[in-house]
């Protein structure tokens, strides 16, 4: 869409809004009754992903209207521009090439006249050698002992991706290597992570795109102090620290041997960086071959997204259906509900991916938008969530579109558990969609006064993403699907999904407040009265 065209003034948007007006009050019960095959028809497959979107408050006409909108904003053209190296992150003047991180060795992706793929594979090759050395025990620490624990120190995109994926793939992890993640500047995080470790057998990976992030540098400095104090020699750092960054000089200044530094590039956004060297702890945990399968999974969906027509394009449909709820139904949030305990960190990972990308209020041209953009993304694995917040999904006043994610085969031997888990997944999608109307509740003999309390309105929309099994290959596919979903929505909303200026103000204020907490009293605090009072109270209580 040319920037001068205003989204909500396009004919496609108006058609969508008119269609919503007609459909808004229709119940999923009626949609299924009048179209009994929709459960088989309103589905799309890509690679190993099967997306059932029939339990959404839409018809084939809705999909037509949404894909018309996708065509109007030239979604696939914009995807090609991203994957082709255009500087689509205009506020930082950067290309957005995370798809090149999983391109095959012989692919050509040109940026400023240079093919970036050879450099990607050169780093992957170095990562493989390093990971193999650590996994086999060939890499030894300062005292000659092999590594038993890897501690990744990073935050945001330098933590959530590898932490989520290492957890998700734990049944593929090296049995004798413990891979841990420290992110928070709260010393409790590092202190507890190190409490039971032997420095002589510990390897730290300091992961930071910029190598300026306060949390990561503070944790890394404390980890270095811990190591040097125990091993008695600064020279030990070279044996026990590796770094992943775009900032070579800063890594060297920190004292990490450049031979142990794994590079990535400014054209990789932090929240999109898991398939770069940021994935090193994951590669150490699952091994280079599994990591290759993981990257190949991403690639399956990249290729699908780039080429499938919008009506059959799984990530595009996920994104467009999300727009339907955010903008037409005014749904403020979106729930991610993996029915797989291994995906316990997936909602948090997607929270950053989505909210840092699409939590924007101006268009690419800097004009204030007059429509909502990214929803609040949240979630927890089922069945735990059922016993916590599902009450609101079933009987609350807000519409919460849900993504159920299920696996057909478990990665453990307890098949009975898996069937029960999956029965719950399917049951929740059914219950949310169809509910239980008052007459059905009365017919069960429920006293009249309790009927309103025990009736379920239904009509709560959900997607079900069903995959064969949670393998590295499938996980790569799932992540890529959500990356492109987020991209789709950013294109529709005409925002820059690849900057994150909104995190800067808080960082600047923390830098100002930090020395003020150390000082016993003056100079005079010059914040608002609330912040001033909080600082004074903290100073008073901290010194006791
Ligand atoms: O503050 C937000 C952010 O910049 C994220 O976008 C990023 O993933 C995270 O901080 C960590 O940044 P870095 O990898 O540069 O330490």
Boltz pocket constraint, residues with backbone or C-beta under 6 A from the ligand:
constraints:
  - pocket:
      binder: B
      contacts: [[A, 155], [A, 156], [A, 157], [A, 158], [A, 207], [A, 208], [A, 209], [A, 210], [A, 211], [A, 212], [A, 213], [A, 216], [A, 270], [A, 271], [A, 356], [A, 500], [A, 503]]
      max_distance: 6.0
